[in-house]
Amino acid sequence: IVLKDMKENLYTHVPVYDWENYIWTISESSIAYWLSDHIDEDNNIIFENITVNDVVNYSKWNDWVVFIWQQYPLHELEYVFYKALENWERVWIILITNLGKIDEKPIGIVTARDLPRIKDLL
C-alpha cells in the first residue's frame, strides 16, 4: 500500500506511525537499499511477507525530519530548509501537526519539492 501511495501521489518520503506515535520515515532511498539487499542469485527480488517495518530498518536519515505547528508562517518554510543547509544538515520533510509535536498525528507534509508551489501562493 505504501509503494502504491508513493507512486500515485509522487511522494518521495512517507512518515510511519504506530497508532499515534511517529516511528520513522520511509524514503525512496530506503526502499532502494531494501531492494538491493533482497535480490537472489538469479537477480529476482524476494517479496515474501514484507512489512513497512522491514523497510523502515533501511532508513538512515530520520534526524532530517522537522515538526512544525499548523500556524507556522508559510513564508518561513523555506527558511527551515536553508537553515539546515547552513549547518551542513539536510531536512527531507517537514511534518505539520497541531502543535508541532512528534507525538501528534500529521495534518500535512512539506518537502523541498513543494517550495516553488508555496512561493507561488505568497
C-alpha positions as CSV (number, residue, x, y, z in Angstrom):
1,I,0.0,0.0,0.0
2,V,2.8,2.4,0.8
3,L,4.6,1.9,-2.5
4,K,1.3,2.4,-4.3
5,D,0.6,5.7,-2.5
6,M,4.1,6.9,-3.2
7,K,3.7,6.2,-6.9
8,E,0.2,7.6,-7.2
9,N,0.9,10.8,-5.3
10,L,4.6,11.3,-6.3
11,Y,5.7,11.1,-2.7
12,T,9.4,10.7,-2.0
13,H,9.0,10.3,1.7
14,V,6.3,8.8,3.9
15,P,6.1,9.1,7.7
16,V,5.4,5.9,9.5
17,Y,3.2,5.9,12.6
18,D,2.4,3.3,15.2
19,W,-1.1,4.4,16.0
20,E,-0.4,7.9,17.3
21,N,3.4,7.7,17.7
22,Y,5.8,8.8,14.9
23,I,8.3,5.9,14.3
24,W,10.4,6.8,11.2
25,T,10.2,8.0,7.6
26,I,10.4,5.7,4.6
27,S,12.1,7.3,1.6
28,E,12.8,6.2,-2.0
29,S,16.4,5.6,-0.9
30,S,15.4,3.3,2.0
31,I,13.2,1.3,-0.4
32,A,16.2,1.1,-2.9
33,Y,18.5,-0.1,-0.1
34,W,16.0,-2.7,1.0
35,L,15.5,-3.9,-2.6
36,S,19.3,-4.2,-3.2
37,D,19.6,-6.5,-0.1
38,H,16.7,-8.8,-1.3
39,I,17.9,-9.9,-4.7
40,D,18.6,-13.6,-5.1
41,E,21.3,-15.2,-7.2
42,D,19.1,-15.1,-10.3
43,N,18.6,-11.3,-9.8
44,N,14.9,-11.7,-8.7
45,I,13.6,-9.6,-5.9
46,I,12.2,-11.6,-2.9
47,F,8.9,-10.1,-1.9
48,E,7.6,-12.6,0.7
49,N,5.9,-11.3,3.8
50,I,7.3,-7.7,3.6
51,T,6.1,-5.2,6.2
52,V,6.7,-1.5,6.4
53,N,8.8,-2.2,9.4
54,D,11.2,-4.2,7.3
55,V,11.9,-1.2,5.1
56,V,12.0,1.3,8.0
57,N,15.1,-0.6,9.2
58,Y,16.8,0.7,6.0
59,S,16.0,4.3,6.6
60,K,19.2,6.3,7.5
61,W,18.2,9.9,7.7
62,N,15.5,10.1,10.3
63,D,17.1,13.0,12.0
64,W,16.3,15.1,8.9
65,V,12.6,15.4,9.8
66,V,11.3,18.6,11.3
67,F,8.0,19.0,13.1
68,I,6.2,22.4,13.0
69,W,2.8,23.6,14.3
70,Q,-0.1,24.3,12.0
71,Q,0.2,28.1,12.5
72,Y,3.8,28.2,11.3
73,P,4.1,31.1,8.8
74,L,4.0,29.8,5.3
75,H,6.6,32.3,4.1
76,E,9.2,30.9,6.6
77,L,9.0,27.2,5.5
78,E,11.8,27.8,3.0
79,Y,14.0,29.1,5.9
80,V,13.7,25.7,7.7
81,F,15.4,24.0,4.7
82,Y,18.0,26.7,4.2
83,K,18.9,26.9,7.9
84,A,19.6,23.2,8.0
85,L,21.9,23.5,4.9
86,E,23.9,26.3,6.7
87,N,24.6,23.7,9.4
88,W,25.7,21.1,6.8
89,E,22.5,19.2,7.5
90,R,19.5,18.4,5.4
91,V,15.8,18.4,6.1
92,W,14.0,15.8,4.0
93,I,10.5,16.6,5.2
94,I,8.6,18.9,7.4
95,L,5.7,17.3,9.2
96,I,2.9,19.7,10.2
97,T,0.9,18.8,13.4
98,N,-1.5,20.7,15.6
99,L,1.2,21.9,18.0
100,G,4.4,20.8,16.2
101,K,5.0,17.9,18.5
102,I,6.3,14.5,17.5
103,D,3.6,12.6,19.3
104,E,0.8,14.2,17.3
105,K,-0.8,12.9,14.1
106,P,0.4,14.7,11.0
107,I,-2.0,17.0,9.2
108,G,0.4,18.0,6.5
109,I,3.7,17.3,5.0
110,V,6.1,19.6,3.1
111,T,9.2,18.7,1.1
112,A,11.7,20.9,-0.7
113,R,9.8,20.0,-3.9
114,D,6.9,21.9,-2.5
115,L,8.8,25.2,-2.2
116,P,8.1,26.5,-5.7
117,R,4.4,26.0,-5.3
118,I,4.5,27.7,-1.9
119,K,6.3,30.7,-3.3
120,D,3.6,30.9,-6.0
121,L,1.0,31.1,-3.2
122,L,2.7,34.1,-1.5
